[in-house]
């Protein structure tokens, strides 16, 4: 089996692309780690609506809290449920 110059060039290009993609994946992982660290350090103020939603949760009105989150924050049903579940875990 003979290898032509074209085969060698194609092999070189494939190896180069593979190494480049691996390098980019490593850079993305590093950036994600950095972003997680920054997020942990960032202090963000509590959304003003959270007090109202937490009060509804304390009263046992989970469904009303989800509905209110959808109305005020524009969430889908799933997003609102996840948001309320997170707030509930903070109480």
C-alpha positions in Angstrom: 0.0 0.0 0.0 1.5 3.3 -1.0 0.9 6.7 0.6 0.8 9.6 -1.7 1.7 13.2 -0.8 -2.0 13.9 -0.8 -2.6 11.2 1.8 0.2 12.6 4.0 -1.3 16.1 3.7 -4.8 14.9 4.6 -3.3 12.9 7.6 -1.4 16.0 8.7 -4.5 18.2 8.5 -6.6 15.7 10.4 -4.0 15.5 13.2 -3.7 19.3 13.3 -7.5 19.7 13.6 -7.7 17.0 16.3 -5.1 18.8 18.4 -6.7 22.1 17.8 -10.1 20.8 19.0 -8.5 19.2 22.0 -6.8 22.5 22.9 -10.1 24.4 22.5 -11.9 21.9 24.7 -9.2 22.4 27.4 -9.6 26.2 27.1 -13.4 25.9 27.5 -13.0 23.8 30.6 -10.6 26.3 32.1 -13.0 29.1 31.3 -15.9 27.2 32.9 -13.9 26.7 36.0 -13.0 30.4 36.2 -16.6 31.4 35.6 -17.8 29.1 38.4 -15.2 30.6 40.8 -16.3 34.1 39.8 -20.0 33.2 40.3 -19.3 31.9 43.8 -17.6 35.2 44.7 -20.1 37.5 43.1 -22.6 38.9 45.5 -25.9 39.6 43.8 -28.8 41.3 45.5 -31.9 39.2 46.0 -34.7 39.8 43.5 -37.4 42.0 45.1 -40.1 39.6 44.2 -38.4 36.8 46.2 -39.8 38.1 49.5 -43.4 37.8 48.2 -42.7 34.4 46.8 -41.1 33.2 50.0 -44.1 34.4 51.9 -46.4 32.4 49.7 -44.2 29.3 50.2 -44.3 29.8 54.0 -48.1 29.9 53.7 -48.0 26.6 51.7 -49.2 28.3 48.5 -46.6 26.7 46.2 -48.9 26.7 43.2 -49.6 30.4 43.7 -45.9 31.1 44.0 -45.2 29.3 40.7 -48.0 31.3 39.1 -46.8 34.6 40.5 -43.2 33.8 39.3 -44.5 33.1 35.8 -46.5 36.4 35.8 -43.7 38.6 37.2 -40.6 37.0 35.8 -41.9 35.7 32.5 -40.8 32.1 33.2 -42.2 29.0 31.5 -44.0 26.6 33.8 -40.9 24.5 34.2 -38.6 27.5 34.8 -41.0 28.9 37.4 -41.2 25.5 39.2 -37.4 25.2 39.3 -37.1 28.8 40.6 -39.7 28.2 43.3 -38.0 24.9 44.3 -34.7 26.7 44.7 -36.4 29.4 46.8 -38.0 26.7 48.9 -34.7 25.1 49.6 -33.4 28.4 50.9 -36.2 28.8 53.4 
